[in-house]
Amino acid sequence: MGGSRYPIVGIQAGRGKNGEVPVKMEVDDWWASKDPMIRNQHTLLFTALTKLYEASPHDKLSFYQIAGIHNQPIVPWDDTPFENKNYCMHSQPNFPTWHRPYNLLLEQRLYEVMINDVIPQFPKSDQADLKNAADVWRFPYWDFATKKADASGVRNYNVPKLIREKEVEVRVPGGTARIPNPFYQFTMPDGLTLGDEKLGANAVTREPYTRTRGTSRHPYVEGAKEDEAYLNEEHARGIQNNDGVKEKLQEWKWEGGGSVTGSLRDWCYRVLMVTPFEVFADDKADPGESDTGRYSSLEDLHNVLHDWGGGKFGHMGAPAVGAFDPFFWLLHNNVDRLLELWIGLHPKEARDWVENDSDAVTPLIPFRKDNGENYHTAQSVWHAEDFGYTYPETQRWRAKYQTDGKFDENKLATDLAQLMNKKYNSAAAAQRKAFLTTTRDAPSDKTITSGIAAALDQAPKISALIKGIGGLATSISAIPDGKIEEEILPDIIEAKDYVANVIYEKYALDGHPFTIRFFIGKVPEGGFNAISQALTQVGEIYNFADPVEFDKPNCENCAKQARERVKITGQVPLTNALLTRYKQQIPHETDSGEKTVLQGMDPEHVVPFLKEHFHWRVNDNQGHMVDESRITGMKVSVAVGTAYHHSDFTKLSEFTAYKILYDITENNSSGTGAAPQDRLFSRDAIFRLASVLT
Ligand SMILES: [Cu+2]
C-alpha cells in the first residue's frame, strides 16, 4: 500500500435504487443458508479471511495488524501520529462508535480481497455470480441474546455453529476443497508466535499470549498445572473449547420452570433501555450515576461476553489480544447492531448526544475519513447506511417507516419497541407468567398485583385457563390463544425490580482483568473451578482491562485512565432469578443448616432472604481467587426499584426509582453500607428495611 493512507468508507457496492443498503445477517442464518448466492459468500469470506491470515504481519492490511489495532502490538497503525495514540477507546462514550469503523475496516478489506484476489482466480463464467454475492455480502453478527435450538431441539444461548467447524468446504476453480475454517481459530503465518522476535516492535508482549501461534477459547483444562499453561504445544497451537463458552452463556432452568440464573435476554433488553447515550455506551462511572441505579451499559454487557468467549487464558478475555480471535468480530458486529438498535429506539436522545456532545467530534484514531489527516468521529460514523450496511431491524427505507414520503423516526422507534419486547424482554415475560400462574391457592403476591387489585378477582378465570391446558401453565407460549391472555392481563404489570450494582477501580489489580461473580445461594468451596461452574451464580461483571506498564509503550488512553484511577460500574438483574426462587419455593440452606424459602417479592421478604443468601466473589483471569480487599474502590449494593411492563407491546418497559437496600450488604467490607464514607448514594436513594417494617 506504499505510503498512501487507508480511508474507511465501508463497502459501497450493492445499494438499491431507493436508499436500500445490504442487510447484515445473523451468523447462524448466514451459515445455515442453502441459497446459492449465500453459498458463494461462504466461499468468498472463508477464502478472503484465510488470505488475510496468511498475509505478512508487517503488512498493515494483514489480519495480524488489523487485530493489533485493538491494543497489542503497541505500534502506530497507518502512520497515525503516535503521540496521539488513543486506539482502544474503552470506558468512554466512544466505545461503540470507535468499534464501528474498526469493524468496517476488516469488512472493507475482506471485500477488496474478494474482488481483487479471490474472484479473478475463477473462470470468467463464474465471476459475475461471485461479484454479485460479494457486493451484497456484509460481515455477519452474532446475536448472543437470542436462544437457538440445538440438535435435539432444546432452545438456549449458544456459540455460533460456524465457529465449531474445524474445516469448511469452499469452491475453488474447477471444483470444491476443504480448508481449515478461519472462524475456528486464527493461526499466525509461517509458524510465528504472537510475540516472535522476528516481528521486532510489531510483536505482542503480553504474557502468556506471546508464546501462542493460534488463538484459544477456554483452553484451560481442569487438572493442568497452573505454570504449565501455554507451555505445552497444544496450548500454543490453540484449543477451542466452544462448549466451555456455551456453558457460560446458558441459562439454567428450575425443573418446574423459570430460570435460576440471570438471562442474557433480560440483560440485553435492559441495556437497550438505558439513556442518555453516555450512560448507555460505556462502563465508566458517570457523575450522578450512583444515585439513579443506571449502572448498566453496553460495554459492561460486552465485557462479560469477552470473559465467556476467552475464559482462563483464552485470547478474547484480554484486551491486549482479544481481536485476534475471529469470534471477536462476530461479537463486535452485534455490539454495533445494539448501537444501531439504541439509536433507532431513542431517536431524540441519540440526536441530543451526537449533535451536541464534545465527545461526538473526538477523532476516532486511527480510522481516517480520507487520504489526509481527517479522522472519523462519532458524528461521521453515526449513520450506518453511509457505510453501505444496516441490520434486519433497521431498514429505514421500508414503506412502513415513511410519513408523507419521508423517513419517520417515530415509526421506526415504535416498531423496534415491539420487536425488542418480543425478542428480549424476559423481565416482562417472567412477570406475565408469574401473574398467570397466580391463583387463590398460591401465596398471595401483592408485588405482582399491586396497583391492579381488581386483577385478583380474575383468579377463577385464570384457574380455568390453567386447567384448560392440563393443569399446569408451564410457560406463556403454552397458552393457546393470545386473546385469552390479553383479557386477563392488566394493561400494566407493576413489579418490584431487584438489581445488584457494583462500582470498582478498573486498574485495581494493576489493570489485570478480573471477574466479580454474584450468587444467590451457596457459594461452593474449592476455588475457581468450583465457583466458576456454580449454578447459584446469577450473573457476573468482567473487568476487561489490560495491565499498564508505565516504563513501556502503552495505550495512552489506558495509561491516562490508570493514572486517574477510573471507576467502572456494572449491574446484574436479580428479579427473574428471585422470582423463580419464590414461585418454585426453592429451598435455600443457611450457614446454620436451616432451609429457608423466599416468601414474596416485596422487600420485607427479599431483604432478609438476600441478606442470608446473596454473595459475591472475585477471581482473576488466570483462575486465582482474589481477596475483595484488593479490588480498590469496590462497593457492591443491591437496589430495589419498580418495573412497569405494558401489555401494549409498542411500549417499552420502564425500570425506575431505585433505592439501595443497605441491609443486604452493609456487613461486608466490600458491600455498600449506610456509613457516610461510602458517599455512594444520596439520602433519598436509601431504602432501609426498618422503614418498611414500621
Ligand atoms: Cu470488545
Residues whose N, C-alpha, C, O or C-beta is under 5 A from the ligand:
A	BS01	CU	none
